[in-house]
Amino acid sequence: MDGDAVTVMLDPIVYGIKLKGSNDALTVEESTDSTKDTDSEQEEAVRALKTIGATMSYNPSKRPAVKVLSIIRSSPRRDAVIGLLALNPWLTEGETNGRELDYIQLIPRDSKLPMMVITVESLPGCAKERLINGDVSIERELVAARIEEWKEGSDCPKAQVIRMLGRAEEIEPQISAVLFEHAISAANFSSDSLSCLPNAPWKIPAEEYETRKDLRNTCTFTIDPASATDLDDALSFEMVSEKVFRIGVHIADVSRFVIPDTALDREARIRSTSVYIPQHKLPMLPPELSEQACSLVPGEDRLVFSIIWDIDDTGNITGRWIGRSVIRSCCKLSYDDAQDIIDGGFEVDVSGKTGPKLHGQFELKDVVDSLRSLHGITKKMREIRLRNGAFWIEIPKLAILFDESCALLRRHAEPRSMKLKEFEEFCRKRGLELDASSSGKLHLALLKMREKLKEDEWAHCGLSIPLYTHFTSPLRRYPDIVVHRTLAAVVEAEEVYVEEGREALLSAAVRYGVPTSKVVSEVAAHCNERKRASKHAEQSAEDVYLWALLKSKEVMFSDARVLRVGPHFMTVYINKFGIEKRIYFGEVEGLAVTWIATTDTLVLDTLNTKPLQRRHLTRSCRSIEDIVLMMNQCRMVTPEDKNKCINIAPSSYNTQSNVTATPPLCFPLMIRVLSIVPVAIYAISEYNGHVNIEARLCMQ
C-alpha cells in the first residue's frame, strides 16, 4: 500500500515495465551526503539502490518490477481511510464453518488506495439499520474507516468503518474527513493535561520578579491579526544614543508552564502544532495557557524569553542580551494598524477615542515612532542580507533538522536541482542569462529579470546563513518549546560555566528537561510529519471551502498564468484563488495537438472528424467540452471593470463571476510558459466522494 515501508526482490522476468509519460532525460546521481553509516544492512540497501539506479539510467523510459517480500512498517494511512460505501451488488464470502457473511464495498476517495470490503455485521449500529431498511442514500455519505487485515493473495483488504461523517456534498463532513485523513485531533484536552495548568486567575510569583530582568518600563507592543487572542510575541524599541538603537523581541515563556514529561507536555508533543483551517482552530495548548496565562495581552505583566540587540544606524549589531524577563505590553496593533503606520497614513488621535487602545505610561505617539524606526532598521538589515547572498522566494520549503551539536534547527531547503535546470533552459531559449549556482547569484539574476519583465513581486526572503532556528511561536509549535528549554539551560549554565566547566551545562540541561540528541531527533521527525499533515489539512480545508463557493456559483472566471507546458498538458496558476491546475489535452475528440520541442510551444487547433473516423476513436477519448468552455460573448476589460462583476458565461449559466482581463481565446492557439490565458473554474464531485476543482480554457 502507498506509504508502507517494504522489503522487495527484483523480478528479472518482468523487468522493464515502460512508464506512461516517462522522462527520457532521467538521470541518477550519487548521493553527496557525507554521513557514513556503518550498519551493514543499510550499506547493502544503498548498494542495491545504486545498482537499480545505474540500470535505470541506461533505460530511462522503463522501471524495474519488484516483488514485495515483507512489510517493515505499515503506513499510517491504513488507519485513516475516507471513502463511500457501494451497496450494489453485495458480496459474499464463505467461511469454514459454512456460514456466509455479507460484504459491501468501500471506495476510497484516494485513488492510491485499493478497493476495500467491509462486513455488514461490523458497521456502526445506525448504518447497519439504514442498510437493512434499504436506505440507498447511505451511499452518498462519507465514512471514516481503517484497514483491519489484508490477506496474502487477496485483491481487496478488509476494512472497518469507524464512524459515519455525513453527506459528501456538505462542508462539515468534508472538513471532518480532512482532519481524520491527517490524524489531526479535534478532541478536547484530557483531564490529565488540564490538571497541569496553573490555577486561574494566575499571578506571577514574587520570585519570578527577583530572578528576571524587569522590562515593564520599556515601550513594548504586539502586532497580530485583529481577531487574535493567542499573542506569543512582542517588540520593544529604545534609543541608546543618537546612532544606536536597542531592539527587543519578547516571546511568551511557555516552557515555564509546560513541564517536561508531564501529561500536558506529552499531549502537546503529540499534537506538535496548532492547526488553523477556515472557521476552525485546533490549538496545540489549552486556551487557559494560549489565550490567558501566556498570551501577551496589553496592560498585564507577562513572563517572556527576550533577545535584545543594540544596532547602529547602518544595521550592524553592536551588542546582544538573551534571557528571561518580565514585560508589560502597552498596545495591541493589528496588521492593518501596523501597515498604516509604516505607510505614513496613520494619524495619531491625541484624545485616544480612535485607534488602538493604550495601557500604562506610554502614548500612541511612542508606539508609532518606535514602529517606524523598527521598519527603517529592518530595511537596512534586509539590504545587508541580500548583499550577503539571501534571496527572495515566494513559498519557503521548511523542515526541522537536528545537527551534530544537539540543536533543533529550521532549514529552508534548496530549490530542486531539476527545477532549476528546467528554469535555466527556459531562460536560455528566451535569451536570458541565469546563474543558479548559488543563492546570491540566483537573486541577482532574478533582480535583473524583474527589471526587464516587470512581472509579479517576490514575497519572502531566504536567509543566507549557515544555522538558523526559531523560538517565536511556542504557543503553536512544539519545537519552539524545545528550543526554549535549551535556551533556558544555556542561559543558566553561562553564569557558572567558567567556574564549573562542562558539568554546569549538563546540570542545567537536566534541570530544564533538555532532551538527548536521540530524543531531539525523534521529536524533530514527529514534528516534521505533523507540520506537513497540518499544512496539507489546512490546504485541503481551504480547497473544500473554495469548492463550496464555486458550487454555489456554478462557474467562475479568472486569468491564469501558464507555469509549465508539455506535449499533452499545461499547468496554470490561478492567481485569484491561489491554486495550480493541470489541463490535459491528450485523446480529446476534435482537438489537434502539436508540440514544438525547440521552443517549448503547445499548439491547439480544432480537427473536423467524419462520423466514420469517430467510430475508431477509443472509448477513453474525451469530448472537447471537457477541457474548453465556448463563450457566447467577450469584451476587453477597462481598469474600471476590475472590481465589477459581470456575466460572461454561456446563456445556460445564471451566475455572476469576476471578470477577467483577458478575452476568450480563438483556435488555433499557441501556449508557452508564462502565457496568460482565461480559464473557467468549476466545482466537481467525484464518484468516490472526493470534491475537486476543475479548470477549462475559455475559447470563443
C-alpha positions as CSV (number, residue, x, y, z in Angstrom):
1,M,0.0,0.0,0.0
2,D,1.1,3.5,-0.6
3,G,3.2,4.7,2.3
4,D,4.3,1.2,3.5
5,A,8.0,0.6,4.1
6,V,8.7,-2.8,2.5
7,T,11.5,-5.2,1.6
8,V,11.4,-6.2,-2.1
9,M,13.1,-8.5,-4.5
10,L,13.9,-7.5,-8.1
11,D,11.9,-9.6,-10.5
12,P,14.0,-10.1,-13.7
13,I,11.2,-11.8,-15.6
14,V,9.0,-8.7,-15.8
15,Y,11.8,-6.2,-15.6
16,G,11.5,-3.2,-17.9
17,I,7.9,-2.0,-17.5
18,K,7.5,1.1,-19.6
19,L,6.1,4.0,-17.8
20,K,3.4,6.2,-19.2
21,G,4.7,9.7,-19.7
22,S,8.3,8.5,-19.0
23,N,11.0,11.1,-18.9
24,D,13.9,10.4,-21.4
25,A,16.0,13.0,-19.6
26,L,16.1,11.0,-16.4
27,T,19.5,10.7,-14.7
28,V,20.6,9.2,-11.5
29,E,23.2,11.0,-9.4
30,E,25.1,9.5,-6.5
31,S,24.3,10.9,-3.1
32,T,26.5,13.7,-1.8
33,D,25.6,13.0,1.8
34,S,28.8,12.8,3.7
35,T,27.3,10.9,6.6
36,K,28.7,7.4,6.8
37,D,26.6,4.7,8.4
38,T,28.5,1.5,9.3
39,D,25.4,-0.6,9.6
40,S,25.8,-3.4,7.2
41,E,22.1,-3.7,6.3
42,Q,21.9,0.0,5.4
43,E,25.1,-0.3,3.3
44,E,23.6,-3.2,1.5
45,A,20.4,-1.3,0.8
46,V,22.5,1.7,-0.5
47,R,24.4,-0.6,-2.9
48,A,21.2,-2.2,-4.1
49,L,19.7,1.2,-4.8
50,K,22.8,2.3,-6.7
51,T,22.6,-0.8,-8.8
52,I,19.0,-0.2,-9.7
53,G,19.7,3.5,-10.3
54,A,22.5,2.7,-12.7
55,T,20.3,0.3,-14.6
56,M,17.5,2.9,-14.8
57,S,20.0,5.4,-16.2
58,Y,20.6,3.1,-19.2
59,N,16.8,2.6,-19.7
60,P,15.2,6.0,-18.7
61,S,11.8,5.1,-20.1
62,K,11.5,1.9,-18.0
63,R,11.4,0.9,-14.4
64,P,12.3,-2.4,-12.6
65,A,9.5,-4.6,-11.4
66,V,9.8,-6.0,-7.8
67,K,8.1,-8.5,-5.6
68,V,7.2,-7.4,-2.1
69,L,8.6,-9.8,0.5
70,S,7.5,-8.2,3.7
71,I,6.1,-5.1,5.2
72,I,8.6,-3.5,7.6
73,R,6.5,-0.6,8.7
74,S,2.8,-0.1,7.9
75,S,1.7,3.2,6.5
76,P,-0.4,5.4,8.9
77,R,-2.8,5.8,6.0
78,R,-4.1,2.3,6.8
79,D,-5.8,3.9,9.9
80,A,-7.1,6.9,8.0
81,V,-9.3,5.8,5.1
82,I,-12.0,8.1,3.8
83,G,-14.5,6.8,1.2
84,L,-18.0,5.9,0.1
85,L,-19.9,2.7,0.6
86,A,-21.1,0.8,-2.5
87,L,-24.2,-1.4,-1.8
88,N,-24.9,-3.0,-5.1
89,P,-24.0,-5.7,-5.6
90,W,-23.4,-7.1,-2.2
91,L,-20.5,-9.5,-2.0
92,T,-20.4,-12.8,-0.1
93,E,-17.6,-14.7,1.4
94,G,-17.9,-18.2,2.7
95,E,-16.3,-19.3,6.0
96,T,-15.0,-22.6,7.1
97,N,-18.0,-23.2,9.4
98,G,-20.3,-22.9,6.4
99,R,-21.8,-19.5,7.5
100,E,-21.7,-16.7,4.9
101,L,-21.1,-13.1,5.7
102,D,-22.5,-10.2,3.7
103,Y,-19.9,-7.8,2.5
104,I,-20.2,-4.3,0.9
105,Q,-17.6,-2.4,-0.9
106,L,-15.7,0.7,0.3
107,I,-14.5,3.0,-2.5
108,P,-11.6,5.1,-1.1
109,R,-11.5,8.7,-2.3
110,D,-7.7,8.5,-2.5
111,S,-7.1,6.8,-5.8
112,K,-3.8,5.4,-4.5
113,L,-5.6,3.1,-2.1
114,P,-7.2,-0.1,-3.3
115,M,-10.9,-1.0,-3.3
116,M,-11.9,-2.5,0.1
117,V,-14.5,-4.7,1.6
118,I,-16.5,-4.3,4.8
119,T,-18.7,-6.8,6.7
120,V,-22.2,-5.6,7.2
121,E,-22.1,-7.0,10.7
122,S,-19.2,-4.7,11.6
123,L,-21.0,-1.5,10.6
124,P,-21.9,1.1,13.2
125,G,-25.5,0.4,14.5
126,C,-27.1,3.4,12.8
127,A,-25.5,2.5,9.4
128,K,-26.4,-1.2,9.7
129,E,-30.1,-0.3,10.4
130,R,-30.2,2.1,7.5
131,L,-28.7,-0.6,5.2
132,I,-31.2,-3.2,6.3
133,N,-34.1,-0.8,5.7
134,G,-32.9,-0.2,2.2
135,D,-31.8,3.4,2.6
136,V,-29.6,3.9,-0.5
137,S,-28.8,7.5,0.4
138,I,-26.1,6.0,2.7
139,E,-24.0,5.6,-0.5
140,R,-23.6,9.4,-0.6
141,E,-22.2,9.7,2.9
142,L,-18.5,9.8,3.7
143,V,-17.2,7.2,6.1
144,A,-14.1,7.1,8.2
145,A,-12.5,3.6,8.2
146,R,-9.3,1.7,8.9
147,I,-7.8,-1.4,7.3
148,E,-8.1,-4.5,9.6
149,E,-6.3,-7.1,7.5
150,W,-5.1,-7.8,4.0
151,K,-4.5,-11.4,3.4
152,E,-1.8,-12.5,1.0
153,G,-3.1,-13.1,-2.4
154,S,-6.3,-11.1,-1.8
155,D,-7.1,-8.2,-4.1
156,C,-9.1,-6.3,-1.6
157,P,-8.2,-5.6,2.1
158,K,-10.8,-5.9,4.7
159,A,-11.7,-2.6,6.5
160,Q,-13.9,-1.5,9.3
161,V,-16.0,1.7,9.4
162,I,-15.2,3.8,12.5
163,R,-17.9,6.4,12.0
164,M,-20.2,8.0,9.5
165,L,-19.2,11.6,8.7
166,G,-22.2,12.9,6.7
167,R,-23.2,13.7,3.2
168,A,-20.3,14.1,0.8
169,E,-21.8,17.3,-0.7
170,E,-21.7,19.2,2.6
171,I,-18.8,21.2,4.0
172,E,-18.6,19.9,7.6
173,P,-18.3,16.2,6.6
174,Q,-15.6,17.1,4.2
175,I,-13.7,19.0,6.9
176,S,-14.1,16.1,9.3
177,A,-12.7,13.8,6.6
178,V,-9.7,16.1,6.1
179,L,-8.9,16.0,9.8
180,F,-9.4,12.2,10.0
181,E,-7.1,11.6,7.0
182,H,-4.3,13.6,8.5
183,A,-4.7,12.3,12.1
184,I,-5.4,15.7,13.5
185,S,-7.3,15.6,16.8
186,A,-10.3,17.8,17.2
187,A,-11.0,16.4,20.7
188,N,-10.8,18.4,23.9
189,F,-7.7,18.2,26.1
190,S,-7.6,15.3,28.5
191,S,-8.3,15.9,32.2
192,D,-4.7,14.8,33.0
193,S,-3.4,17.6,30.7
194,L,-5.8,20.2,32.2
195,S,-4.7,19.3,35.7
196,C,-1.2,20.6,34.8
197,L,-2.5,24.1,34.3
198,P,-2.0,26.8,36.9
199,N,-5.0,27.9,38.9
200,A,-7.0,30.8,37.5
201,P,-6.6,33.7,37.9
202,W,-2.9,33.2,37.7
203,K,-0.5,35.8,39.1
204,I,3.3,36.0,38.6
205,P,5.1,34.7,41.8
206,A,7.4,37.1,43.6
207,E,10.5,35.0,42.9
208,E,10.0,35.4,39.2
209,Y,10.3,39.2,39.5
210,E,13.5,38.7,41.5
211,T,15.3,36.4,39.0
212,R,14.2,38.0,35.8
213,K,15.1,41.3,34.0
214,D,12.4,43.8,34.6
215,L,11.4,45.4,31.2
216,R,8.0,46.7,32.2
217,N,9.1,50.3,31.7
218,T,10.2,49.7,28.1
219,C,7.8,50.6,25.2
220,T,6.6,47.1,24.2
221,F,3.7,46.2,21.8
222,T,2.4,43.3,19.8
223,I,1.4,43.0,16.1
224,D,-1.1,40.3,15.3
225,P,-4.4,39.8,13.3
226,A,-7.2,41.9,14.7
227,S,-9.0,38.8,16.0
228,A,-6.0,37.1,17.5
229,T,-6.2,36.0,21.2
230,D,-3.0,33.9,21.5
231,L,-0.4,36.7,21.4
232,D,3.0,35.0,21.8
233,D,5.5,37.7,20.6
234,A,6.1,41.3,21.2
235,L,8.6,44.0,20.1
236,S,10.3,46.8,22.0
237,F,12.4,49.8,21.0
238,E,14.7,52.2,22.8
239,M,17.2,54.9,21.8
240,V,20.5,54.2,23.4
241,S,22.3,57.1,21.7
242,E,21.8,59.2,18.7
243,K,23.1,56.4,16.4
244,V,22.4,53.2,18.5
245,F,19.0,51.6,18.9
246,R,18.0,48.8,21.4
247,I,15.5,46.4,19.8
248,G,13.9,43.6,21.8
249,V,12.0,40.5,20.7
250,H,10.0,39.0,23.5
251,I,8.4,35.6,23.3
252,A,5.9,34.1,25.8
253,D,7.8,31.8,28.2
254,V,5.6,28.8,27.5
255,S,8.3,26.4,28.8
256,R,7.7,27.9,32.3
257,F,4.2,26.3,32.2
258,V,4.7,23.1,30.1
259,I,6.9,21.0,32.3
260,P,8.9,18.1,30.6
261,D,7.3,14.7,30.7
262,T,4.0,15.8,32.2
263,A,0.7,14.9,30.7
264,L,0.4,18.3,29.1
265,D,3.9,18.1,27.6
266,R,3.1,14.7,26.1
267,E,-0.2,15.8,24.6
268,A,1.5,19.0,23.2
269,R,4.2,16.8,21.7
270,I,1.7,14.5,20.0
271,R,-0.3,17.5,18.6
272,S,3.0,19.3,17.7
273,T,1.4,22.3,16.1
274,S,-1.8,24.3,16.1
275,V,-3.9,23.8,13.0
276,Y,-5.8,26.7,11.5
277,I,-8.5,26.0,9.0
278,P,-11.4,28.2,8.0
279,Q,-13.8,28.5,10.9
280,H,-11.8,26.1,13.0
281,K,-8.8,26.4,15.3
282,L,-7.3,23.3,16.8
283,P,-4.8,24.5,19.4
284,M,-1.6,22.7,20.5
285,L,-2.1,24.0,24.0
286,P,-5.3,24.6,26.1
287,P,-6.7,28.1,25.8
288,E,-6.1,28.6,29.5
289,L,-2.5,28.9,28.5
290,S,-2.5,30.1,24.9
291,E,-5.2,32.8,25.4
292,Q,-4.7,33.7,29.1
293,A,-1.6,33.0,31.2
294,C,0.9,33.0,28.3
295,S,-0.8,35.5,26.0
296,L,1.0,38.9,25.9
297,V,-2.2,40.9,26.4
298,P,-1.6,44.6,26.8
299,G,-1.7,46.0,30.4
300,E,-0.7,42.7,32.0
301,D,2.6,41.5,33.4
302,R,3.8,38.5,31.5
303,L,6.8,36.1,31.6
304,V,8.9,36.0,28.5
305,F,12.1,35.0,26.9
306,S,13.8,38.1,25.4
307,I,16.5,38.7,22.9
308,I,17.8,42.3,22.9
309,W,20.1,43.7,20.3
310,D,22.0,47.0,20.2
311,I,22.1,48.1,16.5
312,D,23.7,51.1,15.0
313,D,22.2,53.3,12.2
314,T,24.0,51.2,9.5
315,G,22.3,48.0,10.6
316,N,25.3,46.4,12.3
317,I,24.7,44.6,15.7
318,T,27.0,46.0,18.4
319,G,25.6,44.2,21.4
320,R,23.3,41.4,22.5
321,W,21.5,40.1,25.6
322,I,19.5,36.9,25.9
323,G,17.5,35.9,29.0
324,R,14.2,35.6,30.8
325,S,12.4,38.8,31.7
326,V,9.0,40.3,32.6
327,I,7.3,42.7,30.2
328,R,4.0,44.7,30.1
329,S,2.7,45.3,26.6
330,C,1.3,48.8,26.2
331,C,-0.6,48.2,23.0
332,K,-2.0,45.5,20.6
333,L,-1.6,46.6,16.9
334,S,-3.4,44.8,14.1
335,Y,-1.7,44.1,10.9
336,D,-3.7,46.9,9.2
337,D,-2.7,49.3,12.0
338,A,1.0,48.5,11.6
339,Q,0.8,48.8,7.8
340,D,-0.9,52.2,8.1
341,I,1.8,53.4,10.4
342,I,4.6,52.2,8.1
343,D,2.9,53.7,5.1
344,G,2.5,57.1,6.8
345,G,-1.3,57.1,6.6
346,F,-1.8,56.7,10.3
347,E,-2.8,59.8,12.2
348,V,-2.3,59.9,16.0
349,D,-5.6,60.8,17.8
350,V,-4.4,62.6,20.9
351,S,-7.8,62.2,22.5
352,G,-7.4,58.4,22.4
353,K,-11.0,57.9,21.2
354,T,-9.9,56.2,18.0
355,G,-7.1,53.8,17.1
356,P,-5.5,51.1,19.2
357,K,-6.2,51.2,23.0
358,L,-3.2,52.2,25.1
359,H,-2.3,50.8,28.5
360,G,0.2,52.3,31.0
361,Q,2.6,55.2,30.8
362,F,3.2,55.3,27.0
363,E,1.3,57.3,24.4
364,L,0.3,56.2,20.9
365,K,3.0,58.5,19.5
366,D,5.6,56.4,21.3
367,V,4.3,53.3,19.6
368,V,4.1,55.0,16.2
369,D,7.7,56.4,16.4
370,S,9.0,53.0,17.6
371,L,7.4,51.0,14.8
372,R,8.6,53.4,12.1
373,S,12.1,53.3,13.5
374,L,11.9,49.5,13.5
375,H,10.8,49.5,9.9
376,G,13.7,51.7,8.9
377,I,16.3,49.4,10.6
378,T,14.6,46.3,9.1
379,K,15.1,47.7,5.6
380,K,18.8,48.3,6.2
381,M,19.3,44.8,7.7
382,R,17.4,43.2,4.8
383,E,19.7,45.0,2.3
384,I,22.7,43.6,4.2
385,R,21.2,40.0,4.0
386,L,20.6,40.4,0.3
387,R,24.2,41.6,-0.3
388,N,25.4,38.5,1.6
389,G,23.5,36.2,-0.7
390,A,20.0,35.9,0.7
391,F,17.2,35.9,-2.0
392,W,13.5,36.4,-2.3
393,I,11.3,33.3,-2.8
394,E,7.6,33.0,-2.8
395,I,7.0,29.9,-0.8
396,P,9.7,28.5,1.6
397,K,10.0,24.8,2.0
398,L,10.6,24.2,5.7
399,A,12.0,21.2,7.6
400,I,13.2,20.7,11.1
401,L,16.6,19.2,11.4
402,F,18.9,18.1,14.2
403,D,22.6,18.8,13.8
404,E,25.5,17.0,15.5
405,S,25.7,19.5,18.3
406,C,22.2,18.7,19.5
407,A,20.4,21.9,18.3
408,L,17.0,21.9,16.9
409,L,17.3,23.8,13.6
410,R,14.9,25.1,11.0
411,R,16.0,24.7,7.4
412,H,14.9,26.4,4.2
413,A,15.6,23.6,1.7
414,E,17.4,24.5,-1.5
415,P,15.3,24.5,-4.7
416,R,15.2,21.2,-6.5
417,S,18.1,21.0,-9.0
418,M,15.9,19.6,-11.7
419,K,13.5,22.5,-11.4
420,L,16.4,25.0,-11.6
421,K,17.8,23.2,-14.7
422,E,14.4,23.4,-16.3
423,F,14.2,27.1,-15.5
424,E,17.8,27.7,-16.8
425,E,16.9,26.0,-20.1
426,F,13.6,28.0,-20.3
427,C,15.6,31.3,-19.8
428,R,18.3,30.2,-22.3
429,K,15.7,29.7,-25.0
430,R,14.5,33.2,-24.5
431,G,17.9,34.9,-24.4
432,L,18.0,35.4,-20.7
433,E,21.1,34.6,-18.7
434,L,20.6,32.7,-15.4
435,D,23.3,31.6,-13.0
436,A,21.7,29.4,-10.3
437,S,24.9,28.1,-8.8
438,S,24.4,29.9,-5.6
439,S,21.6,31.7,-3.8
440,G,23.3,35.1,-4.2
441,K,23.8,34.7,-8.0
442,L,20.2,33.5,-8.4
443,H,18.9,36.5,-6.5
444,L,20.9,38.9,-8.7
445,A,19.7,37.1,-11.9
446,L,16.1,37.3,-10.8
447,L,16.5,41.0,-10.0
448,K,17.8,41.7,-13.5
449,M,14.9,39.7,-15.0
450,R,12.4,41.6,-12.9
451,E,13.8,44.8,-14.2
452,K,13.2,43.6,-17.7
453,L,9.9,41.8,-17.3
454,K,8.3,43.9,-14.5
455,E,6.2,40.9,-13.5
456,D,5.0,39.7,-10.1
457,E,7.0,40.7,-7.0
458,W,8.7,38.1,-4.8
459,A,7.2,37.8,-1.3
460,H,9.6,36.0,1.1
461,C,13.3,36.1,1.9
462,G,15.6,33.0,2.1
463,L,18.2,33.7,4.7
464,S,21.9,33.3,3.6
465,I,23.2,32.0,6.9
466,P,24.5,28.5,7.8
467,L,22.5,27.9,11.0
468,Y,19.0,29.1,11.8
469,T,16.5,28.1,14.5
470,H,13.2,29.7,15.7
471,F,11.6,30.1,19.1
472,T,9.0,32.8,18.3
473,S,5.7,30.7,18.4
474,P,5.8,28.3,21.4
475,L,2.0,28.6,21.8
476,R,1.5,26.8,18.5
477,R,4.8,25.0,17.7
478,Y,6.2,22.3,19.9
479,P,9.8,22.6,18.5
480,D,9.8,26.2,19.8
481,I,9.2,24.8,23.3
482,V,12.2,22.5,22.9
483,V,14.3,25.5,21.8
484,H,13.1,27.5,24.8
485,R,14.2,24.7,27.2
486,T,17.6,24.5,25.5
487,L,17.9,28.3,25.7
488,A,17.0,28.4,29.4
489,A,19.6,25.7,30.1
490,V,22.3,27.6,28.2
491,V,21.5,31.0,29.9
492,E,21.7,29.4,33.3
493,A,24.9,27.5,32.5
494,E,26.6,30.5,31.1
495,E,26.5,32.1,34.6
496,V,28.6,29.4,36.2
497,Y,30.3,27.7,33.2
498,V,33.6,29.5,33.6
499,E,33.9,28.2,37.2
500,E,32.4,24.7,37.0
501,G,33.0,23.9,33.3
502,R,31.0,21.4,31.4
503,E,29.2,20.0,34.4
504,A,27.3,23.2,34.7
505,L,25.9,22.8,31.2
506,L,24.9,19.2,31.8
507,S,23.3,20.0,35.1
508,A,21.3,22.9,33.5
509,A,20.2,20.6,30.7
510,V,18.8,18.1,33.2
511,R,17.2,20.8,35.2
512,Y,15.3,22.2,32.2
513,G,14.5,18.9,30.6
514,V,16.6,19.4,27.5
515,P,16.2,16.1,25.6
516,T,19.1,14.0,24.4
517,S,20.3,14.1,20.8
518,K,18.4,10.9,20.1
519,V,15.2,12.2,21.6
520,V,15.5,15.5,19.8
521,S,15.9,13.6,16.5
522,E,12.8,11.7,17.2
523,V,10.9,14.8,18.2
524,A,12.1,16.6,15.1
525,A,10.9,13.7,12.9
526,H,7.5,13.6,14.5
527,C,7.1,17.4,14.4
528,N,8.1,17.4,10.7
529,E,5.4,14.8,10.0
530,R,2.8,16.7,12.0
531,K,3.7,20.0,10.4
532,R,3.3,18.5,6.9
533,A,0.0,17.0,8.0
534,S,-1.3,20.3,9.3
535,K,-0.2,22.2,6.2
536,H,-1.9,19.6,3.9
537,A,-5.0,19.7,6.1
538,E,-5.1,23.5,6.1
539,Q,-4.8,23.5,2.3
540,S,-7.4,20.7,1.8
541,A,-9.8,22.6,4.1
542,E,-9.4,25.8,2.1
543,D,-10.0,23.8,-1.1
544,V,-13.2,22.5,0.4
545,Y,-14.5,26.0,1.1
546,L,-13.4,27.1,-2.3
547,W,-15.2,24.1,-3.8
548,A,-18.4,25.1,-1.9
549,L,-18.1,28.7,-3.2
550,L,-17.7,27.5,-6.8
551,K,-20.5,25.1,-6.4
552,S,-22.9,27.9,-5.4
553,K,-21.7,30.0,-8.3
554,E,-21.8,27.1,-10.9
555,V,-18.8,28.6,-12.7
556,M,-16.3,31.5,-12.2
557,F,-13.7,33.0,-14.4
558,S,-10.2,34.2,-13.9
559,D,-6.9,34.9,-15.7
560,A,-4.3,32.2,-15.2
561,R,-0.5,32.1,-15.7
562,V,1.0,29.1,-17.6
563,L,3.6,27.6,-15.4
564,R,4.5,24.6,-17.5
565,V,3.7,23.0,-20.8
566,G,4.3,19.6,-22.2
567,P,3.3,17.5,-25.3
568,H,-0.2,16.9,-24.0
569,F,-0.8,19.2,-21.0
570,M,-0.3,22.6,-19.4
571,T,-0.1,23.6,-15.7
572,V,-1.6,27.0,-14.8
573,Y,-1.5,29.1,-11.7
574,I,-4.9,30.9,-11.0
575,N,-3.8,33.9,-9.0
576,K,-7.3,34.9,-8.0
577,F,-7.7,31.7,-6.0
578,G,-4.1,30.8,-5.3
579,I,-4.3,27.4,-6.9
580,E,-2.5,25.4,-9.5
581,K,-4.4,23.2,-12.0
582,R,-3.3,21.0,-14.8
583,I,-5.3,20.7,-18.1
584,Y,-4.7,17.6,-20.2
585,F,-5.2,17.8,-24.0
586,G,-4.4,14.1,-24.9
587,E,-7.1,12.0,-26.5
588,V,-9.7,14.7,-27.0
589,E,-12.2,14.3,-29.8
590,G,-12.0,17.1,-32.4
591,L,-8.7,18.6,-31.0
592,A,-5.4,18.6,-32.8
593,V,-2.4,18.9,-30.5
594,T,1.1,19.8,-31.8
595,W,4.2,20.0,-29.6
596,I,7.1,22.1,-30.8
597,A,10.0,21.0,-28.6
598,T,12.5,23.5,-29.9
599,T,10.5,26.4,-28.5
600,D,8.5,24.6,-25.8
601,T,5.3,25.6,-27.5
602,L,2.0,23.7,-27.5
603,V,-0.3,24.4,-30.5
604,L,-4.0,23.6,-30.2
605,D,-6.5,23.6,-33.1
606,T,-9.8,22.1,-34.0
607,L,-9.9,18.9,-36.0
608,N,-13.0,18.1,-38.1
609,T,-13.5,14.3,-38.0
610,K,-16.0,12.5,-40.1
611,P,-18.6,10.1,-38.5
612,L,-16.7,7.1,-39.8
613,Q,-13.5,8.3,-38.2
614,R,-15.2,8.9,-34.9
615,R,-16.1,5.2,-34.7
616,H,-12.4,4.4,-34.5
617,L,-11.8,6.7,-31.5
618,T,-11.1,4.9,-28.3
619,R,-13.7,4.8,-25.5
620,S,-11.4,6.9,-23.3
621,C,-11.5,9.7,-25.8
622,R,-12.9,12.8,-24.2
623,S,-15.1,15.5,-25.6
624,I,-13.6,18.9,-26.3
625,E,-16.2,20.4,-23.9
626,D,-14.3,18.6,-21.1
627,I,-11.4,21.0,-21.5
628,V,-12.8,24.0,-23.2
629,L,-15.7,26.3,-22.4
630,M,-17.0,28.0,-25.5
631,M,-18.1,31.6,-24.8
632,N,-21.0,33.4,-26.4
633,Q,-19.7,36.9,-25.7
634,C,-16.5,38.6,-24.8
635,R,-15.1,42.1,-24.5
636,M,-11.9,43.7,-23.3
637,V,-11.9,44.9,-19.7
638,T,-11.2,48.5,-18.8
639,P,-9.5,49.4,-15.5
640,E,-12.9,50.5,-14.1
641,D,-14.2,47.0,-14.7
642,K,-11.6,45.3,-12.5
643,N,-13.7,45.4,-9.3
644,K,-17.1,44.8,-11.1
645,C,-18.9,41.5,-11.6
646,I,-20.4,40.8,-15.0
647,N,-21.9,37.7,-16.6
648,I,-19.7,36.4,-19.5
649,A,-20.9,32.8,-19.2
650,P,-23.0,31.0,-21.8
651,S,-26.7,31.7,-21.5
652,S,-27.3,28.4,-19.7
653,Y,-25.4,29.8,-16.6
654,N,-27.3,32.1,-14.3
655,T,-24.3,33.3,-12.3
656,Q,-22.2,36.4,-11.8
657,S,-18.4,35.8,-12.0
658,N,-15.5,38.1,-11.5
659,V,-14.4,39.5,-14.9
660,T,-11.1,38.5,-16.5
661,A,-8.8,41.0,-18.1
662,T,-8.1,38.5,-21.0
663,P,-10.8,37.9,-23.5
664,P,-11.7,34.3,-24.6
665,L,-9.1,32.8,-27.0
666,C,-9.5,31.5,-30.5
667,F,-8.2,28.4,-32.4
668,P,-5.5,27.9,-33.4
669,L,-3.9,28.6,-30.1
670,M,-0.2,28.7,-29.2
671,I,0.6,28.2,-25.5
672,R,4.0,28.9,-23.9
673,V,5.3,29.2,-20.4
674,L,4.3,32.5,-18.7
675,S,1.4,33.0,-21.2
676,I,-1.7,34.4,-19.7
677,V,-4.9,32.5,-20.5
678,P,-8.6,32.9,-19.4
679,V,-10.0,29.9,-17.6
680,A,-13.3,28.8,-16.2
681,I,-13.3,27.2,-12.8
682,Y,-15.9,24.6,-11.7
683,A,-16.6,22.6,-8.6
684,I,-17.0,18.9,-9.3
685,S,-17.9,15.9,-7.1
686,E,-16.2,12.7,-8.0
687,Y,-17.7,9.2,-7.8
688,N,-15.6,8.3,-4.7
689,G,-16.7,11.3,-2.6
690,H,-13.7,13.4,-3.4
691,V,-14.5,17.1,-4.1
692,N,-12.3,18.8,-6.6
693,I,-11.9,22.0,-8.7
694,E,-11.5,21.8,-12.4
695,A,-10.3,24.4,-14.9
696,R,-11.1,24.7,-18.6
697,L,-9.9,27.1,-21.2
698,C,-12.2,29.9,-22.2
699,M,-12.5,29.9,-26.0
700,Q,-14.5,32.0,-28.4
